[in-house]
Amino acid sequence: MGSLIPYRKREKWGFVDKSLEQIIPTEYELVDPFYEGIARVKQQSKYGFIDKENNWIIPPIYDRTFGRFTDDLLGVSIKDKWGFIDKNANETIPLKYDDVDKFQEGLATIVLDGHYGFINRKGEIVIPARYDYAESFCNGMATISIDQQNGYVNQQGEELLFSKYDRFHGFYEGLAVVRDKLKDNYGYINKAQEIIIPFKYDFAINFLDGLAVVLLNNKYGILNKEGKNVIPFKYDNIVRHSDYSFEDGLIAAELKGKYGFIDKENSVVISFKYENAGEFYQGLAPIQLQNKWGFINVKGEEVILPKYDQSISNFHNGLAVIVQHKRIGYIDQLGNEYFED
């Protein structure tokens, strides 16, 4: 069976193929795209998973679930308590936590009695729930906050807390952006806590592909890892909010109330004429014109005319989510619509 595409008919959802032939009836309150042969669906306000033959793989008994399995485990919730099940719907980790996050690097963040900790795939507490906040593991460490101090913990439970800094969210490409508590400005440190880029910025985010967006005197620019200003501080905004920014070498920026696209040398590639814009992914970027959303290619050509009320997502696996008449729907890269009102 080929690809199945979520399809909405008024308030009900099902699946069609690319020719719009109905494969799974529009009988669900909500559906997600198929991933690894199964899709999350909502029926009578409960979530479960079906296969491409519309058979239940995970029964619809959960109030909330993650959208997909990670390492063959899925976070699920009943009556505001979270745990994990496997692909056979076996409850492998009891539903007893206030919240959980997906497994990363073999551990999952859990919240118990308002405090954060970490469990392994067996459900064993590896790092006790003692933190005020914690993020998932990345490159062997997880961001933590305790007693108004930020820092990180490794998988052995060893902590490093920063007494002078906050707003720490991990090391990326060897550097971490942090805020000096006293000066109230941002800079970059390495794992030895040496200052690599001075604390002088009003706001900053982590590096990606050797570049980082920073704010100085209410204008945005971009630095390289040597601290050199490679994109000048002249923009009212620079769109950079995901792990695939600078896709296709173009950057969405705002100048004098209009959005356009520049390259890494600060040359204007697509003129500043849009009311809003997002980043490029899979060759297309969302743009807003006359209060409507559409998509352009890297040449600035309108591939999908601006006619939608809202753009929810970039294209992933050939599909994007939009809002039209206060309801979400899917479109493909040719502009075909998979919904009817």
C-alpha positions as CSV (number, residue, x, y, z in Angstrom):
1,M,0.0,0.0,0.0
2,G,1.3,3.4,-0.9
3,S,1.5,6.6,1.1
4,L,-1.7,7.5,3.0
5,I,-2.4,11.2,3.6
6,P,-4.6,12.6,6.4
7,Y,-7.8,13.9,5.0
8,R,-10.5,16.0,6.7
9,K,-14.1,16.1,5.6
10,R,-15.7,18.9,7.6
11,E,-15.1,17.8,11.3
12,K,-14.0,14.2,10.7
13,W,-10.7,12.8,9.6
14,G,-9.6,9.7,7.7
15,F,-6.9,8.9,5.1
16,V,-6.7,9.1,1.3
17,D,-4.1,8.2,-1.3
18,K,-2.5,10.8,-3.6
19,S,-5.4,10.4,-6.1
20,L,-7.8,11.4,-3.2
21,E,-9.3,7.9,-3.1
22,Q,-10.7,7.2,0.4
23,I,-8.7,4.4,2.0
24,I,-9.6,4.9,5.7
25,P,-13.1,6.4,6.3
26,T,-13.4,9.9,7.8
27,E,-14.5,8.6,11.2
28,Y,-12.0,10.1,13.6
29,E,-11.9,13.3,15.5
30,L,-8.2,13.8,14.6
31,V,-5.4,11.9,12.9
32,D,-1.7,12.3,12.5
33,P,0.4,11.2,9.5
34,F,1.6,7.6,9.4
35,Y,5.0,6.9,10.8
36,E,6.6,3.5,10.6
37,G,3.3,2.0,9.5
38,I,1.1,3.3,12.3
39,A,-0.8,6.6,12.9
40,R,-2.2,8.2,16.0
41,V,-5.9,8.9,15.9
42,K,-8.5,10.4,18.2
43,Q,-11.9,8.7,18.8
44,Q,-14.4,9.7,21.4
45,S,-11.8,12.1,23.0
46,K,-9.3,9.2,23.5
47,Y,-6.1,8.5,21.6
48,G,-4.9,5.2,20.1
49,F,-2.9,4.0,17.0
50,I,-4.1,2.2,13.9
51,D,-2.3,0.5,11.0
52,K,-2.9,1.1,7.3
53,E,-5.7,-1.4,7.3
54,N,-7.5,0.6,9.9
55,N,-6.9,-2.0,12.6
56,W,-6.3,-0.9,16.2
57,I,-2.6,-1.4,17.2
58,I,-2.9,0.6,20.4
59,P,-6.5,0.8,21.7
60,P,-8.1,4.3,22.1
61,I,-8.0,4.5,25.9
62,Y,-5.5,7.3,26.6
63,D,-6.2,10.9,27.4
64,R,-3.0,12.0,25.8
65,T,0.0,10.4,24.1
66,F,3.2,11.3,22.3
67,G,2.8,11.5,18.6
68,R,5.1,8.6,17.8
69,F,7.2,5.9,19.4
70,T,10.8,6.5,20.3
71,D,13.1,3.5,20.8
72,D,9.9,1.4,20.7
73,L,8.4,3.2,23.7
74,L,5.5,5.7,23.8
75,G,4.6,8.1,26.5
76,V,0.9,7.9,27.4
77,S,-1.4,9.5,30.0
78,I,-4.6,8.5,31.8
79,K,-6.1,10.9,34.4
80,D,-3.1,13.2,34.3
81,K,-0.6,10.4,35.1
82,W,2.1,9.5,32.6
83,G,4.1,6.3,31.8
84,F,5.2,4.3,28.8
85,I,3.9,1.4,26.7
86,D,5.5,-0.7,24.0
87,K,4.2,-1.4,20.5
88,N,2.1,-4.3,21.9
89,A,0.3,-1.9,24.2
90,N,2.1,-3.4,27.3
91,E,2.5,-0.9,30.1
92,T,6.3,-1.2,30.5
93,I,6.6,1.8,32.8
94,P,3.7,2.5,35.2
95,L,1.5,5.6,34.7
96,K,2.6,7.3,37.9
97,Y,4.4,10.4,36.8
98,D,3.1,14.0,36.6
99,D,4.9,14.3,33.2
100,V,7.5,12.6,31.1
101,D,9.6,13.3,28.0
102,K,10.7,11.0,25.3
103,F,13.8,8.8,25.8
104,Q,17.0,10.3,24.6
105,E,20.4,8.6,25.0
106,G,18.7,5.8,27.0
107,L,17.1,8.1,29.6
108,A,13.8,10.0,29.9
109,T,13.0,13.0,31.9
110,I,10.2,12.5,34.5
111,V,8.3,14.8,36.8
112,L,7.3,13.5,40.2
113,D,5.8,15.6,42.9
114,G,6.8,18.7,41.1
115,H,10.5,17.8,40.7
116,Y,12.5,16.5,37.7
117,G,14.6,13.4,37.5
118,F,15.5,10.6,35.0
119,I,14.6,7.0,34.4
120,N,16.0,4.3,32.2
121,R,14.1,2.1,29.8
122,K,13.4,-0.4,32.6
123,G,11.6,2.4,34.6
124,E,14.4,2.5,37.2
125,I,15.2,5.9,38.7
126,V,18.7,6.7,37.5
127,I,18.9,10.3,38.7
128,P,16.5,11.1,41.5
129,A,13.7,13.6,41.0
130,R,15.2,16.6,42.9
131,Y,15.5,19.3,40.3
132,D,13.3,22.3,39.8
133,Y,13.6,21.8,36.0
134,A,15.4,19.5,33.6
135,E,15.7,19.0,29.9
136,S,16.4,15.8,27.9
137,F,19.9,14.4,27.5
138,C,22.0,15.6,24.6
139,N,25.6,14.7,24.0
140,G,25.8,13.0,27.4
141,M,24.5,15.9,29.5
142,A,21.1,17.4,30.5
143,T,20.3,20.9,31.4
144,I,19.1,21.3,35.0
145,S,18.0,24.0,37.4
146,I,18.0,23.7,41.2
147,D,17.9,26.3,44.0
148,Q,17.9,29.1,41.3
149,Q,21.1,27.8,39.8
150,N,21.5,26.5,36.2
151,G,23.9,23.8,35.1
152,Y,24.0,20.3,33.8
153,V,24.2,16.7,35.0
154,N,25.8,13.7,33.2
155,Q,24.3,10.2,33.1
156,Q,26.3,9.3,36.2
157,G,24.5,12.0,38.2
158,E,27.5,14.3,38.4
159,E,26.5,17.9,38.4
160,L,28.1,21.2,37.4
161,L,26.2,24.3,38.4
162,F,27.0,27.8,37.3
163,S,27.0,30.3,40.1
164,K,27.3,33.4,37.9
165,Y,25.1,32.4,34.9
166,D,21.6,31.4,34.1
167,R,19.6,30.8,30.9
168,F,21.8,27.8,30.2
169,H,20.4,25.3,27.7
170,G,23.3,23.0,26.8
171,F,26.4,23.1,24.8
172,Y,26.1,23.2,21.0
173,E,29.2,22.9,18.8
174,G,31.3,23.2,22.0
175,L,29.8,26.5,23.2
176,A,26.9,27.5,25.4
177,V,25.0,30.7,25.5
178,V,24.4,31.9,29.0
179,R,23.3,35.1,30.7
180,D,25.4,36.9,33.3
181,K,23.1,37.3,36.3
182,L,24.7,40.6,37.4
183,K,25.2,42.3,34.1
184,D,22.0,40.9,32.6
185,N,23.6,40.3,29.2
186,Y,24.5,37.3,27.1
187,G,27.8,35.7,26.0
188,Y,29.3,32.3,25.2
189,I,31.4,30.0,27.3
190,N,33.1,26.6,26.7
191,K,32.9,23.5,28.8
192,A,35.8,24.8,31.0
193,Q,33.6,27.9,31.7
194,E,36.1,30.1,29.8
195,I,34.5,33.1,28.2
196,I,34.8,32.7,24.4
197,I,32.5,35.5,23.2
198,P,32.1,38.4,25.6
199,F,29.0,39.2,27.6
200,K,27.6,42.2,25.8
201,Y,24.5,41.0,24.0
202,D,20.8,41.7,24.9
203,F,19.8,38.2,23.8
204,A,21.5,35.3,22.1
205,I,20.8,31.7,21.1
206,N,22.9,28.6,20.6
207,F,25.2,28.0,17.6
208,L,24.1,26.0,14.6
209,D,26.3,25.4,11.6
210,G,28.9,27.7,13.1
211,L,26.5,30.7,13.3
212,A,24.4,32.2,16.1
213,V,21.7,34.9,16.1
214,V,22.2,37.6,18.7
215,L,20.5,40.9,19.7
216,L,22.4,44.1,20.3
217,N,20.8,47.5,20.9
218,N,17.5,46.2,19.7
219,K,18.9,45.0,16.3
220,Y,19.6,41.4,15.3
221,G,22.7,40.1,13.6
222,I,24.7,36.9,13.3
223,L,28.0,35.9,14.8
224,N,30.5,33.2,13.9
225,K,32.2,31.1,16.6
226,E,35.1,33.5,16.7
227,G,32.7,36.2,17.7
228,K,33.0,38.0,14.4
229,N,29.8,39.8,13.3
230,V,29.1,38.2,9.9
231,I,25.6,39.6,9.5
232,P,25.4,43.2,10.6
233,F,23.1,44.4,13.4
234,K,20.5,46.0,11.3
235,Y,17.5,43.7,11.3
236,D,14.4,43.9,13.4
237,N,14.1,40.1,13.5
238,I,16.0,37.1,12.1
239,V,13.9,33.9,11.9
240,R,15.9,31.2,13.5
241,H,13.9,28.8,15.6
242,S,14.6,25.2,14.6
243,D,17.4,22.8,14.0
244,Y,17.3,23.3,10.2
245,S,17.8,27.0,10.0
246,F,19.9,28.3,7.1
247,E,18.4,25.5,5.0
248,D,19.1,26.2,1.3
249,G,21.5,28.9,2.4
250,L,18.8,31.5,3.0
251,I,17.8,33.4,6.1
252,A,14.4,35.1,6.7
253,A,14.9,38.5,8.2
254,E,12.8,41.6,9.0
255,L,13.8,45.1,7.9
256,K,11.6,48.2,8.3
257,G,8.5,46.1,9.0
258,K,8.9,43.8,6.0
259,Y,10.4,40.3,5.6
260,G,12.7,39.1,3.0
261,F,15.6,36.6,2.6
262,I,19.3,37.1,2.7
263,D,22.2,34.7,2.3
264,K,25.2,34.1,4.6
265,E,27.0,37.0,3.0
266,N,24.1,39.4,3.8
267,S,23.1,39.8,0.1
268,V,19.4,40.2,-0.4
269,V,18.2,37.2,-2.4
270,I,14.4,37.7,-2.1
271,S,13.3,41.2,-1.6
272,F,11.7,42.6,1.6
273,K,8.1,42.7,0.7
274,Y,6.3,40.2,3.0
275,E,4.4,40.8,6.2
276,N,5.9,37.7,7.8
277,A,8.0,34.7,6.7
278,G,9.4,31.5,8.0
279,E,12.5,29.5,7.2
280,F,13.2,27.3,4.2
281,Y,12.8,23.6,4.5
282,Q,12.7,21.0,1.6
283,G,13.0,23.9,-0.8
284,L,10.0,25.9,0.3
285,A,9.3,28.7,2.9
286,P,6.1,30.1,4.2
287,I,5.3,33.8,3.5
288,Q,2.5,36.1,4.5
289,L,1.1,38.6,2.0
290,Q,-2.1,40.7,2.4
291,N,-2.7,38.7,5.6
292,K,-2.7,35.4,3.8
293,W,-0.1,32.6,3.8
294,G,1.5,30.7,1.0
295,F,4.9,29.2,0.1
296,I,7.8,30.4,-2.1
297,N,10.8,28.6,-3.5
298,V,14.4,29.7,-3.3
299,K,13.9,31.8,-6.4
300,G,11.2,33.8,-4.7
301,E,8.5,32.3,-6.9
302,E,5.1,31.7,-5.3
303,V,4.7,28.0,-5.6
304,I,1.6,28.0,-3.4
305,L,-0.4,31.3,-3.6
306,P,-1.0,33.2,-0.4
307,K,-4.6,32.2,0.4
308,Y,-4.5,30.5,3.8
309,D,-5.3,32.0,7.1
310,Q,-2.3,30.6,8.9
311,S,0.7,28.4,8.2
312,I,1.3,25.9,11.0
313,S,4.3,23.9,9.8
314,N,6.9,23.7,7.0
315,F,6.7,20.8,4.6
316,H,7.7,17.4,6.1
317,N,7.6,14.4,3.9
318,G,5.8,16.4,1.3
319,L,3.0,17.7,3.5
320,A,2.4,21.0,5.4
321,V,-0.3,22.0,7.9
322,I,-2.3,25.1,7.3
323,V,-5.4,26.8,8.8
324,Q,-8.3,27.7,6.6
325,H,-11.7,28.9,8.0
326,K,-10.5,28.2,11.6
327,R,-9.8,24.5,10.8
328,I,-6.5,22.8,10.1
329,G,-5.8,20.9,6.9
330,Y,-2.9,19.3,4.9
331,I,-1.5,20.5,1.6
332,D,1.2,19.0,-0.6
333,Q,4.0,20.8,-2.4
334,L,1.9,21.0,-5.6
335,G,-0.8,22.9,-3.7
336,N,-3.2,19.9,-3.6
337,E,-5.6,20.2,-0.6
338,Y,-6.5,17.3,1.5
339,F,-9.6,18.7,3.2
340,E,-13.1,19.8,2.4
341,D,-15.4,22.1,4.4
